[in-house]
Amino acid sequence: VGGGFEKQAGLGIARIKKYLELFGFGEPAENVFLSGEAGVIPDPDWKDENFPNDPWRIGDTYNMSIGQYGLLVTPIQVVRAVSAIASGGKMVEPAILLQDGTEPIKKIDTGISADYFQIVREGMRQGVTTGIATALNIPEVKVAVKTGTAEVGITKKRVNSWVIGFFPYEKPRYAFAVMMEKGPRDNTVGAVYVMRQFLQWVGVNA
């Protein structure tokens, strides 16, 4: 989908970057208390600057499509993006306290239809019911998630274990991002396990 396959044209790096920026990547959060790094969305200009005489290749686009290569994001950016998916395009501005007269939610003009948002949400739910995140298929609450394993370092012996998502699935109220930093590649206790513990604790103490 990102780079194309046989006769199917891919999105291409320009459109991938466009959609990442629409969902808040590549820029810091506006809230001063929660602001941080803007992150990196690699593109041909970025590669020219960082790797002179090494042009952008289709393989770079494929790697970007799965969130690898030089892509850098923060947990705040990810949780904002997944909240927009859950709500059909409403971006939440993070805040510690809601001030009187402020509006923490803004509608983003993605050009993406409601049906497409629903397809993504259904896929995230299936990740829990039949996919790699079945550990979160618990009776307390219906969750929709996407997992990730970001390789760290040249040897790739350590990874950042991610899980992002929202709940309850039918009427989303909460979005989350859990990241376990620089764990051993063969570690069986990752972000999904931690999120399961949290959800069960919430269920017991609700």
MARBA-3410 file (N, C-alpha, C, O; in Angstrom, 1 decimal):
206
0.8,-1.2,0.0,0.0,0.0,0.0,0.9,1.3,0.0,0.6,2.2,-0.7 ~ 1.9,1.2,0.8,2.8,2.4,0.9,3.6,2.7,-0.4,3.7,3.8,-0.9 ~ 4.3,1.6,-0.8,5.2,1.8,-1.9,4.7,1.2,-3.2,5.3,1.4,-4.3 ~ 3.6,0.5,-3.2,3.1,-0.1,-4.4,3.5,-1.6,-4.6,4.5,-2.0,-4.0 ~ 2.7,-2.3,-5.3,3.0,-3.7,-5.6,2.5,-4.1,-6.9,1.3,-4.0,-7.2
3.4,-4.6,-7.8,3.0,-5.0,-9.1,2.3,-3.8,-9.8,2.8,-2.8,-10.0 ~ 1.0,-4.1,-10.2,0.2,-3.0,-10.9,-0.5,-2.0,-10.0,-1.1,-1.1,-10.4 ~ -0.4,-2.3,-8.7,-1.1,-1.4,-7.7,-0.1,-0.3,-7.4,1.0,-0.5,-6.8 ~ -0.5,0.9,-7.6,0.3,2.1,-7.3,0.3,2.3,-5.8,-0.8,2.1,-5.1 ~ 1.4,2.7,-5.2,1.5,3.0,-3.8,1.1,4.4,-3.5,1.0,5.3,-4.3
1.0,4.7,-2.2,0.7,6.0,-1.7,1.9,6.9,-2.1,1.7,8.1,-2.5 ~ 3.1,6.4,-1.9,4.3,7.3,-2.1,4.6,8.1,-0.9,3.8,8.3,0.0 ~ 5.9,8.5,-0.7,6.3,9.1,0.5,5.7,10.4,0.7,5.4,10.8,1.9 ~ 5.3,11.2,-0.3,4.7,12.5,-0.1,3.4,12.4,0.5,3.1,13.2,1.4 ~ 2.6,11.5,0.1,1.2,11.3,0.7,1.3,10.7,2.1,0.5,11.0,3.0
2.3,9.8,2.3,2.5,9.2,3.6,2.8,10.3,4.6,2.2,10.4,5.7 ~ 3.7,11.2,4.2,4.1,12.3,5.1,2.9,13.2,5.3,2.7,13.7,6.4 ~ 2.1,13.5,4.3,0.9,14.4,4.4,0.0,13.8,5.5,-0.5,14.6,6.3 ~ -0.3,12.5,5.4,-1.3,12.0,6.4,-0.7,11.9,7.8,-1.4,12.1,8.8 ~ 0.6,11.6,7.9,1.3,11.6,9.2,1.2,13.0,9.9,0.9,13.2,11.0
1.4,14.1,9.1,1.3,15.4,9.6,-0.1,15.8,9.9,-0.4,16.5,10.9 ~ -1.1,15.3,9.2,-2.5,15.6,9.5,-2.9,15.0,10.9,-3.7,15.6,11.6 ~ -2.3,13.9,11.3,-2.6,13.3,12.5,-1.6,13.7,13.6,-1.5,13.1,14.7 ~ -0.9,14.8,13.4,-0.1,15.4,14.5,1.4,15.0,14.6,2.0,15.4,15.5 ~ 1.8,14.2,13.7,3.2,13.8,13.8,4.1,14.8,13.1,3.7,15.6,12.2
5.4,14.9,13.6,6.3,15.9,13.0,6.2,17.2,13.6,6.9,18.2,13.2 ~ 5.4,17.4,14.7,5.3,18.7,15.4,5.0,18.4,16.9,4.4,17.4,17.2 ~ 5.6,19.2,17.8,5.4,19.0,19.2,3.9,19.3,19.6,3.2,20.0,18.9 ~ 3.5,18.7,20.7,2.2,19.1,21.3,2.2,20.6,21.7,3.2,21.1,22.1 ~ 1.0,21.2,21.5,0.9,22.6,21.8,1.0,22.9,23.3,1.4,24.0,23.7
0.5,22.0,24.2,0.6,22.3,25.6,2.0,22.4,26.1,2.8,21.5,25.8 ~ 2.3,23.5,26.8,3.7,23.7,27.2,4.2,22.7,28.2,5.3,22.2,28.1 ~ 3.3,22.3,29.1,3.7,21.3,30.1,4.0,19.9,29.4,4.9,19.2,29.9 ~ 3.3,19.6,28.4,3.4,18.2,27.8,4.2,18.3,26.5,4.4,17.3,25.8 ~ 4.7,19.5,26.1,5.4,19.5,24.8,6.8,18.8,24.9,7.3,18.6,25.9
7.3,18.4,23.7,8.5,17.6,23.7,9.1,17.7,22.3,8.9,18.7,21.6 ~ 9.8,16.7,21.9,10.4,16.6,20.6,9.3,16.6,19.5,8.3,16.0,19.7 ~ 9.6,17.2,18.4,8.7,17.1,17.2,8.8,15.8,16.5,7.8,15.4,15.8 ~ 9.8,15.1,16.7,10.0,13.8,16.0,10.5,14.0,14.6,10.9,15.1,14.3 ~ 10.6,13.0,13.8,11.1,13.0,12.5,10.2,12.2,11.5,9.9,11.1,11.8
9.9,12.8,10.4,9.2,12.1,9.3,10.2,12.1,8.1,10.3,13.1,7.4 ~ 10.9,11.1,7.9,11.9,11.0,6.8,11.2,11.2,5.5,10.2,10.7,5.2 ~ 11.9,12.0,4.6,11.5,12.1,3.2,12.7,12.4,2.4,13.8,12.4,3.0 ~ 12.6,12.5,1.1,13.9,12.7,0.3,14.7,13.9,0.7,16.0,13.8,0.7 ~ 14.1,15.0,1.1,14.9,16.1,1.6,15.7,15.8,2.9,16.9,16.1,3.0
15.0,15.1,3.8,15.7,14.7,5.0,16.9,13.7,4.7,17.9,13.9,5.3 ~ 16.7,12.8,3.7,17.7,11.9,3.4,18.9,12.6,2.7,20.1,12.3,3.0 ~ 18.6,13.6,1.9,19.7,14.4,1.2,20.5,15.1,2.3,21.8,15.2,2.2 ~ 19.9,15.6,3.3,20.6,16.3,4.4,21.4,15.4,5.3,22.5,15.7,5.7 ~ 20.9,14.2,5.6,21.5,13.3,6.5,22.4,12.2,5.8,23.3,11.7,6.5
22.1,11.9,4.6,22.9,10.9,3.9,23.2,11.4,2.5,22.6,10.9,1.5 ~ 24.1,12.4,2.3,24.4,12.9,1.0,24.8,11.9,0.0,25.5,10.9,0.4 ~ 24.4,12.1,-1.2,24.8,11.2,-2.3,24.2,9.8,-2.2,24.6,8.8,-2.8 ~ 23.1,9.7,-1.4,22.4,8.4,-1.2,20.9,8.7,-1.5,20.2,9.1,-0.5 ~ 20.4,8.6,-2.7,19.1,9.1,-3.0,18.0,8.3,-2.3,18.2,7.1,-1.9
16.8,8.9,-2.2,15.7,8.1,-1.7,15.3,7.0,-2.6,15.2,7.2,-3.8 ~ 15.1,5.8,-2.0,14.8,4.6,-2.8,13.4,4.1,-2.4,12.9,4.4,-1.3 ~ 12.8,3.2,-3.3,11.5,2.7,-3.0,11.5,1.9,-1.7,10.5,1.8,-1.0 ~ 12.7,1.3,-1.4,12.8,0.5,-0.1,12.6,1.4,1.1,12.1,1.0,2.1 ~ 13.1,2.7,1.0,12.9,3.6,2.1,11.4,3.9,2.3,10.9,4.0,3.5
10.6,3.9,1.2,9.2,4.1,1.3,8.5,2.9,2.0,7.6,3.1,2.8 ~ 9.0,1.7,1.6,8.4,0.5,2.2,8.7,0.5,3.7,7.8,0.2,4.5 ~ 9.9,0.9,4.1,10.2,0.9,5.6,9.4,1.9,6.3,9.0,1.7,7.4 ~ 9.3,3.1,5.7,8.4,4.1,6.3,7.0,3.7,6.5,6.3,4.1,7.5 ~ 6.5,2.9,5.6,5.1,2.4,5.6,4.8,1.6,6.8,3.7,1.6,7.3
5.8,1.0,7.4,5.6,0.1,8.6,6.2,0.8,9.8,6.4,0.2,10.9 ~ 6.5,2.1,9.7,7.0,2.8,10.9,8.5,2.6,11.2,8.9,2.9,12.4 ~ 9.3,2.2,10.3,10.7,2.0,10.6,11.5,3.0,9.8,11.0,4.1,9.5 ~ 12.8,2.7,9.6,13.7,3.6,9.0,14.0,4.8,10.0,14.3,4.5,11.1 ~ 13.9,6.0,9.5,14.3,7.1,10.4,13.1,7.8,11.1,13.2,8.8,11.8
11.9,7.1,11.1,10.7,7.7,11.7,10.9,7.8,13.2,11.2,6.7,13.9 ~ 10.7,8.9,13.8,10.7,9.1,15.3,9.4,9.8,15.7,9.0,10.8,15.2 ~ 8.8,9.1,16.7,7.5,9.7,17.3,7.6,9.6,18.8,8.4,9.0,19.4 ~ 6.7,10.4,19.4,6.6,10.4,20.9,5.3,9.8,21.3,4.4,9.7,20.5 ~ 5.3,9.3,22.6,4.0,8.7,23.0,2.8,9.6,23.0,1.7,9.2,22.7
3.1,10.9,23.3,2.0,11.9,23.2,1.4,12.0,21.8,0.2,12.0,21.6 ~ 2.3,12.1,20.8,1.9,12.1,19.4,1.1,10.9,19.0,0.0,11.0,18.4 ~ 1.5,9.7,19.5,0.8,8.5,19.1,-0.6,8.4,19.8,-1.5,8.0,19.1 ~ -0.7,8.8,21.0,-2.0,8.7,21.7,-2.9,9.7,21.1,-4.1,9.5,21.1 ~ -2.4,10.9,20.7,-3.3,11.9,20.0,-3.8,11.3,18.7,-5.0,11.4,18.4
-2.9,10.6,17.9,-3.3,10.1,16.6,-4.4,9.0,16.8,-5.3,8.9,16.1 ~ -4.2,8.1,17.8,-5.1,7.0,18.0,-6.4,7.5,18.5,-7.5,6.9,18.2 ~ -6.4,8.6,19.2,-7.7,9.2,19.7,-8.5,9.7,18.5,-9.7,9.7,18.5 ~ -7.8,10.3,17.5,-8.4,10.7,16.3,-9.0,9.6,15.5,-10.1,9.8,14.9 ~ -8.4,8.5,15.5,-8.9,7.3,14.8,-10.2,6.8,15.5,-11.2,6.5,14.9
-10.1,6.8,16.8,-11.3,6.3,17.6,-12.5,7.2,17.4,-13.6,6.7,17.5 ~ -12.2,8.5,17.3,-13.3,9.5,17.2,-13.7,9.9,15.8,-14.6,10.7,15.6 ~ -13.1,9.3,14.8,-13.4,9.7,13.4,-12.8,11.0,13.0,-13.4,11.6,12.1 ~ -11.7,11.4,13.6,-11.1,12.6,13.1,-11.1,13.8,14.1,-10.8,14.9,13.7 ~ -11.3,13.5,15.3,-11.3,14.6,16.3,-10.0,14.5,17.1,-9.7,13.5,17.8
-9.2,15.5,17.0,-7.8,15.6,17.6,-7.9,16.2,19.0,-8.4,17.3,19.1 ~ -7.5,15.5,20.0,-7.5,16.0,21.4,-6.2,16.7,21.7,-5.1,16.2,21.4 ~ -6.3,17.9,22.1,-5.1,18.7,22.6,-4.8,18.3,24.0,-5.6,18.5,24.9 ~ -3.6,17.7,24.3,-3.4,17.2,25.7,-3.3,18.4,26.7,-2.8,19.4,26.4 ~ -3.8,18.1,27.9,-3.7,19.1,28.9,-3.7,18.4,30.3,-4.2,17.3,30.4
-3.2,19.0,31.3,-3.2,18.5,32.6,-4.6,18.8,33.3,-5.2,17.9,33.9 ~ -5.1,20.0,33.1,-6.4,20.4,33.7,-7.1,21.1,32.6,-6.6,21.9,31.8 ~ -8.4,20.8,32.5,-9.3,21.5,31.5,-9.7,22.9,32.1,-10.4,22.9,33.1 ~ -9.3,23.9,31.4,-9.6,25.3,31.8,-11.0,25.7,31.3,-11.4,25.3,30.3 ~ -11.6,26.5,32.1,-12.9,27.0,31.7,-12.8,27.8,30.4,-11.9,28.6,30.2
-13.8,27.5,29.5,-13.8,28.2,28.2,-12.9,27.7,27.1,-12.8,28.3,26.0 ~ -12.1,26.7,27.4,-11.2,26.1,26.4,-11.8,24.9,25.7,-12.7,24.2,26.3 ~ -11.5,24.6,24.5,-12.0,23.5,23.8,-10.8,22.6,23.5,-10.0,22.9,22.6 ~ -10.8,21.4,24.1,-9.6,20.5,23.9,-9.7,19.7,22.7,-8.7,19.0,22.3 ~ -10.8,19.7,22.0,-11.0,18.9,20.8,-11.2,19.7,19.5,-11.9,20.7,19.5
-10.4,19.4,18.5,-10.6,20.1,17.2,-10.8,19.0,16.1,-10.1,18.0,16.1 ~ -11.7,19.3,15.2,-11.9,18.4,14.1,-10.8,18.6,13.0,-10.6,19.8,12.6 ~ -10.2,17.6,12.6,-9.1,17.7,11.6,-9.7,17.3,10.2,-10.4,16.3,10.1 ~ -9.4,18.0,9.2,-9.8,17.8,7.9,-8.9,16.8,7.2,-7.9,17.2,6.5 ~ -9.2,15.5,7.4,-8.3,14.5,6.9,-8.7,14.1,5.4,-7.8,13.5,4.7
-9.9,14.4,5.0,-10.3,13.9,3.7,-10.6,12.4,3.8,-10.9,11.8,2.7 ~ -10.6,11.8,4.9,-10.9,10.4,5.1,-12.4,10.2,5.5,-12.9,10.8,6.4 ~ -13.1,9.3,4.8,-14.5,9.1,5.1,-14.7,8.3,6.4,-13.8,7.6,6.8 ~ -15.9,8.4,6.9,-16.2,7.7,8.2,-16.1,6.2,8.0,-15.7,5.5,8.9 ~ -16.4,5.8,6.8,-16.4,4.3,6.5,-14.9,3.8,6.7,-14.7,2.7,7.2
-14.0,4.6,6.2,-12.6,4.2,6.3,-12.1,4.2,7.7,-11.3,3.3,8.1 ~ -12.5,5.2,8.5,-12.1,5.2,9.9,-12.7,3.9,10.6,-12.0,3.3,11.4 ~ -13.9,3.5,10.2,-14.5,2.3,10.8,-13.7,1.1,10.4,-13.6,0.2,11.2 ~ -13.2,1.0,9.2,-12.4,-0.2,8.8,-11.2,-0.3,9.6,-10.8,-1.4,10.1 ~ -10.5,0.8,9.9,-9.3,0.8,10.7,-9.7,0.4,12.2,-9.0,-0.4,12.8
-10.8,0.9,12.7,-11.2,0.5,14.0,-11.5,-1.0,14.1,-11.1,-1.6,15.1 ~ -12.2,-1.5,13.1,-12.5,-2.9,13.1,-11.2,-3.8,13.0,-11.1,-4.8,13.7 ~ -10.3,-3.3,12.3,-9.0,-4.0,12.2,-8.3,-4.0,13.5,-7.7,-5.0,13.9 ~ -8.3,-2.9,14.2,-7.7,-2.8,15.6,-8.4,-3.7,16.6,-7.8,-4.3,17.4 ~ -9.7,-3.8,16.4,-10.5,-4.7,17.3,-10.1,-6.2,17.0,-10.0,-7.0,18.0
-10.0,-6.5,15.8,-9.6,-7.9,15.4,-8.2,-8.3,15.8,-7.9,-9.4,16.1 ~ -7.4,-7.2,16.0,-6.0,-7.5,16.6,-6.1,-8.1,18.0,-5.2,-8.7,18.5 ~ -7.2,-7.8,18.7,-7.5,-8.3,20.0,-8.2,-9.6,20.0,-7.9,-10.5,20.8 ~ -9.2,-9.7,19.1,-10.0,-10.9,19.1,-9.3,-12.1,18.5,-9.5,-13.3,18.9 ~ -8.6,-11.9,17.4,-8.0,-13.0,16.7,-6.5,-12.7,16.3,-5.9,-13.6,15.7
-5.9,-11.6,16.7,-4.6,-11.3,16.2,-3.5,-11.4,17.3,-3.6,-12.3,18.2 ~ -2.5,-10.6,17.2,-1.3,-10.7,18.0,-1.6,-10.2,19.4,-0.8,-10.5,20.3 ~ -2.7,-9.5,19.7,-2.9,-8.9,21.0,-4.1,-9.6,21.7,-4.8,-8.9,22.4 ~ -4.2,-10.9,21.6,-5.3,-11.6,22.2,-5.2,-11.6,23.7,-6.2,-11.9,24.4 ~ -4.1,-11.3,24.2,-3.9,-11.2,25.7,-4.8,-10.0,26.3,-5.1,-10.0,27.4
-5.2,-9.1,25.4,-6.1,-8.0,25.8,-7.6,-8.4,25.5,-8.5,-7.5,25.7 ~ -7.9,-9.6,25.1,-9.3,-10.0,24.9,-9.8,-10.4,26.3,-10.0,-11.6,26.6 ~ -10.2,-9.5,27.1,-10.6,-9.7,28.5,-12.1,-9.3,28.7,-12.6,-8.5,27.9 ~ -12.7,-9.9,29.7,-14.1,-9.7,29.9,-14.5,-8.3,30.4,-15.6,-7.8,30.3 ~ -13.5,-7.7,31.0,-13.8,-6.4,31.7,-14.1,-5.3,30.7,-15.0,-4.4,31.0
-13.5,-5.3,29.6,-13.8,-4.2,28.6,-13.3,-4.6,27.2,-12.4,-5.4,27.1 ~ -14.0,-4.1,26.2,-13.6,-4.4,24.8,-12.6,-3.3,24.3,-12.9,-2.1,24.4 ~ -11.4,-3.8,24.0,-10.4,-2.9,23.6,-10.0,-3.1,22.1,-10.2,-4.2,21.6 ~ -9.5,-2.0,21.5,-9.0,-2.1,20.1,-7.6,-1.6,20.1,-7.3,-0.5,20.7 ~ -6.7,-2.3,19.5,-5.3,-2.0,19.7,-4.5,-2.2,18.4,-4.9,-2.8,17.4
-3.3,-1.6,18.4,-2.2,-2.0,17.4,-0.9,-2.1,18.2,-0.6,-1.2,19.0 ~ -0.2,-3.2,18.0,1.1,-3.4,18.6,2.2,-3.0,17.7,2.0,-2.8,16.5 ~ 3.4,-2.8,18.3,4.6,-2.5,17.5,5.8,-2.9,18.3,5.9,-3.0,19.5 ~ 6.9,-3.3,17.5,8.2,-3.7,18.1,9.2,-2.9,17.3,9.6,-3.2,16.2 ~ 9.7,-1.8,18.0,10.7,-0.9,17.3,12.1,-1.4,17.7,12.5,-1.4,18.9
12.9,-1.8,16.7,14.2,-2.3,16.9,15.1,-1.1,17.3,15.1,0.0,16.7 ~ 16.0,-1.4,18.2,16.9,-0.4,18.8,18.4,-0.8,18.5,18.8,-1.9,18.8 ~ 19.1,0.2,17.9,20.6,-0.1,17.8,20.9,-0.9,16.6,20.0,-1.5,15.9 ~ 22.2,-1.0,16.3,22.7,-1.7,15.1,22.5,-3.2,15.2,22.1,-3.8,14.2 ~ 22.7,-3.7,16.4,22.6,-5.2,16.5,21.2,-5.7,16.6,20.9,-6.8,16.5
20.2,-4.7,17.0,18.8,-5.0,17.1,18.5,-6.1,18.1,17.5,-6.8,18.0 ~ 19.3,-6.1,19.2,19.1,-7.1,20.2,18.1,-6.6,21.3,17.6,-7.3,22.1 ~ 17.8,-5.3,21.2,16.9,-4.7,22.1,15.8,-4.0,21.3,16.0,-3.5,20.2 ~ 14.6,-3.9,21.9,13.4,-3.4,21.2,12.6,-2.5,22.1,12.7,-2.6,23.4 ~ 11.9,-1.5,21.6,10.9,-0.8,22.3,9.5,-1.4,22.0,9.1,-1.4,20.8
8.9,-2.0,23.0,7.6,-2.7,22.8,6.5,-1.7,23.0,6.4,-1.0,24.0 ~ 5.6,-1.6,22.0,4.5,-0.6,22.0,3.2,-1.4,21.9,3.1,-2.5,21.4 ~ 2.2,-0.8,22.5,0.8,-1.1,22.2,0.0,0.2,22.4,0.2,1.0,23.3 ~ -0.8,0.5,21.4,-1.6,1.7,21.4,-3.1,1.3,21.1,-3.3,0.2,20.5 ~ -4.0,2.1,21.5,-5.4,1.7,21.3,-6.4,2.6,22.0,-6.1,3.7,22.4
-7.6,2.1,22.1,-8.7,2.8,22.7,-9.7,1.9,23.3,-9.8,0.7,22.9 ~ -10.6,2.4,24.2,-11.6,1.6,24.8,-12.6,2.6,25.4,-12.3,3.7,25.7 ~ -13.9,2.1,25.7,-14.5,0.8,25.2,-14.7,0.9,23.6,-14.8,2.0,23.0 ~ -14.6,-0.2,23.0,-14.6,-0.3,21.5,-15.9,0.3,21.0,-15.8,1.1,20.0 ~ -17.1,0.0,21.5,-18.3,0.5,21.0,-18.5,2.0,21.1,-18.9,2.7,20.1
-18.1,2.6,22.2,-18.2,4.0,22.4,-16.9,4.5,23.1,-16.8,4.6,24.3 ~ -15.9,4.8,22.3,-14.6,5.1,22.8,-14.6,6.3,23.7,-15.2,7.4,23.4 ~ -13.9,6.2,24.9,-13.8,7.3,25.8,-12.3,7.5,26.1,-11.9,8.6,26.5 ~ -11.5,6.5,26.0,-10.1,6.6,26.4,-9.2,6.1,25.3,-9.4,5.1,24.7 ~ -8.1,6.8,25.1,-7.0,6.4,24.2,-5.8,6.2,25.0,-5.6,6.9,26.0
-4.9,5.3,24.6,-3.7,5.0,25.4,-2.5,4.6,24.5,-2.7,4.2,23.3 ~ -1.3,4.8,25.0,-0.1,4.4,24.4,0.8,3.9,25.5,1.1,4.6,26.4 ~ 1.3,2.7,25.4,2.2,2.1,26.4,3.5,1.7,25.6,3.4,1.0,24.6 ~ 4.6,2.1,26.1,5.9,1.8,25.5,6.9,1.3,26.5,7.2,2.0,27.5 ~ 7.4,0.1,26.4,8.4,-0.5,27.2,9.7,-0.3,26.5,9.9,-0.8,25.4
10.6,0.4,27.1,11.8,0.9,26.4,13.0,0.0,26.6,13.3,-0.5,27.7 ~ 13.6,-0.3,25.4,14.9,-1.0,25.3,14.9,-2.4,26.1,15.8,-2.6,26.9 ~ 13.9,-3.2,25.9,13.9,-4.5,26.5,14.6,-5.5,25.6,14.7,-5.3,24.4 ~ 15.0,-6.7,26.2,15.6,-7.7,25.4,14.7,-8.2,24.3,13.5,-8.3,24.5 ~ 15.2,-8.5,23.1,14.4,-8.9,22.0,13.5,-10.1,22.3,12.4,-10.2,21.8
14.0,-11.1,23.1,13.3,-12.3,23.4,12.5,-12.2,24.7,12.0,-13.2,25.2 ~ 12.3,-11.0,25.2,11.5,-10.8,26.4,10.1,-11.1,26.2,9.5,-10.6,25.2 ~ 9.4,-11.8,27.0,8.0,-12.2,26.8,7.1,-11.2,27.6,5.9,-11.3,27.4 ~ 7.6,-10.3,28.4,6.8,-9.4,29.1,6.9,-8.0,28.4,7.9,-7.3,28.6 ~ 6.0,-7.7,27.6,6.0,-6.5,26.8,4.9,-5.6,27.1,4.2,-5.7,28.2
4.6,-4.6,26.3,3.6,-3.6,26.5,2.2,-4.2,26.6,1.4,-3.7,27.4 ~ 1.9,-5.2,25.8,0.5,-5.8,25.9,0.3,-6.4,27.3,-0.8,-6.2,27.8 ~ 1.3,-7.0,27.9,1.1,-7.6,29.2,0.9,-6.5,30.2,0.0,-6.7,31.1 ~ 1.6,-5.4,30.1,1.4,-4.3,31.1,0.1,-3.7,30.9,-0.6,-3.4,31.9 ~ -0.4,-3.5,29.7,-1.7,-2.9,29.5,-2.8,-3.8,30.0,-3.8,-3.4,30.5
-2.7,-5.1,29.9,-3.6,-6.1,30.4,-3.7,-5.9,31.9,-4.8,-5.9,32.5 ~ -2.6,-5.8,32.6,-2.6,-5.7,34.0,-3.3,-4.4,34.4,-4.1,-4.4,35.4 ~ -3.1,-3.3,33.7,-3.7,-2.0,34.0,-5.2,-2.1,33.8,-6.0,-1.7,34.7 ~ -5.7,-2.7,32.7,-7.1,-2.8,32.4,-7.8,-3.7,33.5,-8.9,-3.3,33.9 ~ -7.2,-4.8,33.9,-7.8,-5.6,34.9,-7.8,-4.9,36.3,-8.8,-5.0,37.0
-6.8,-4.1,36.6,-6.8,-3.3,37.8,-7.9,-2.3,37.8,-8.6,-2.1,38.8 ~ -8.1,-1.6,36.7,-9.2,-0.7,36.5,-10.5,-1.3,36.7,-11.4,-0.8,37.4 ~ -10.7,-2.5,36.1,-11.9,-3.3,36.2,-12.3,-3.6,37.7,-13.4,-3.6,38.1 ~ -11.2,-4.0,38.4,-11.4,-4.4,39.8,-11.7,-3.2,40.7,-12.5,-3.3,41.6 ~ -11.1,-2.1,40.4,-11.3,-0.9,41.2,-12.3,0.1,40.7,-12.4,1.2,41.3
-13.0,-0.2,39.7,-14.0,0.7,39.1,-15.2,0.9,40.1,-16.1,1.6,39.8
END
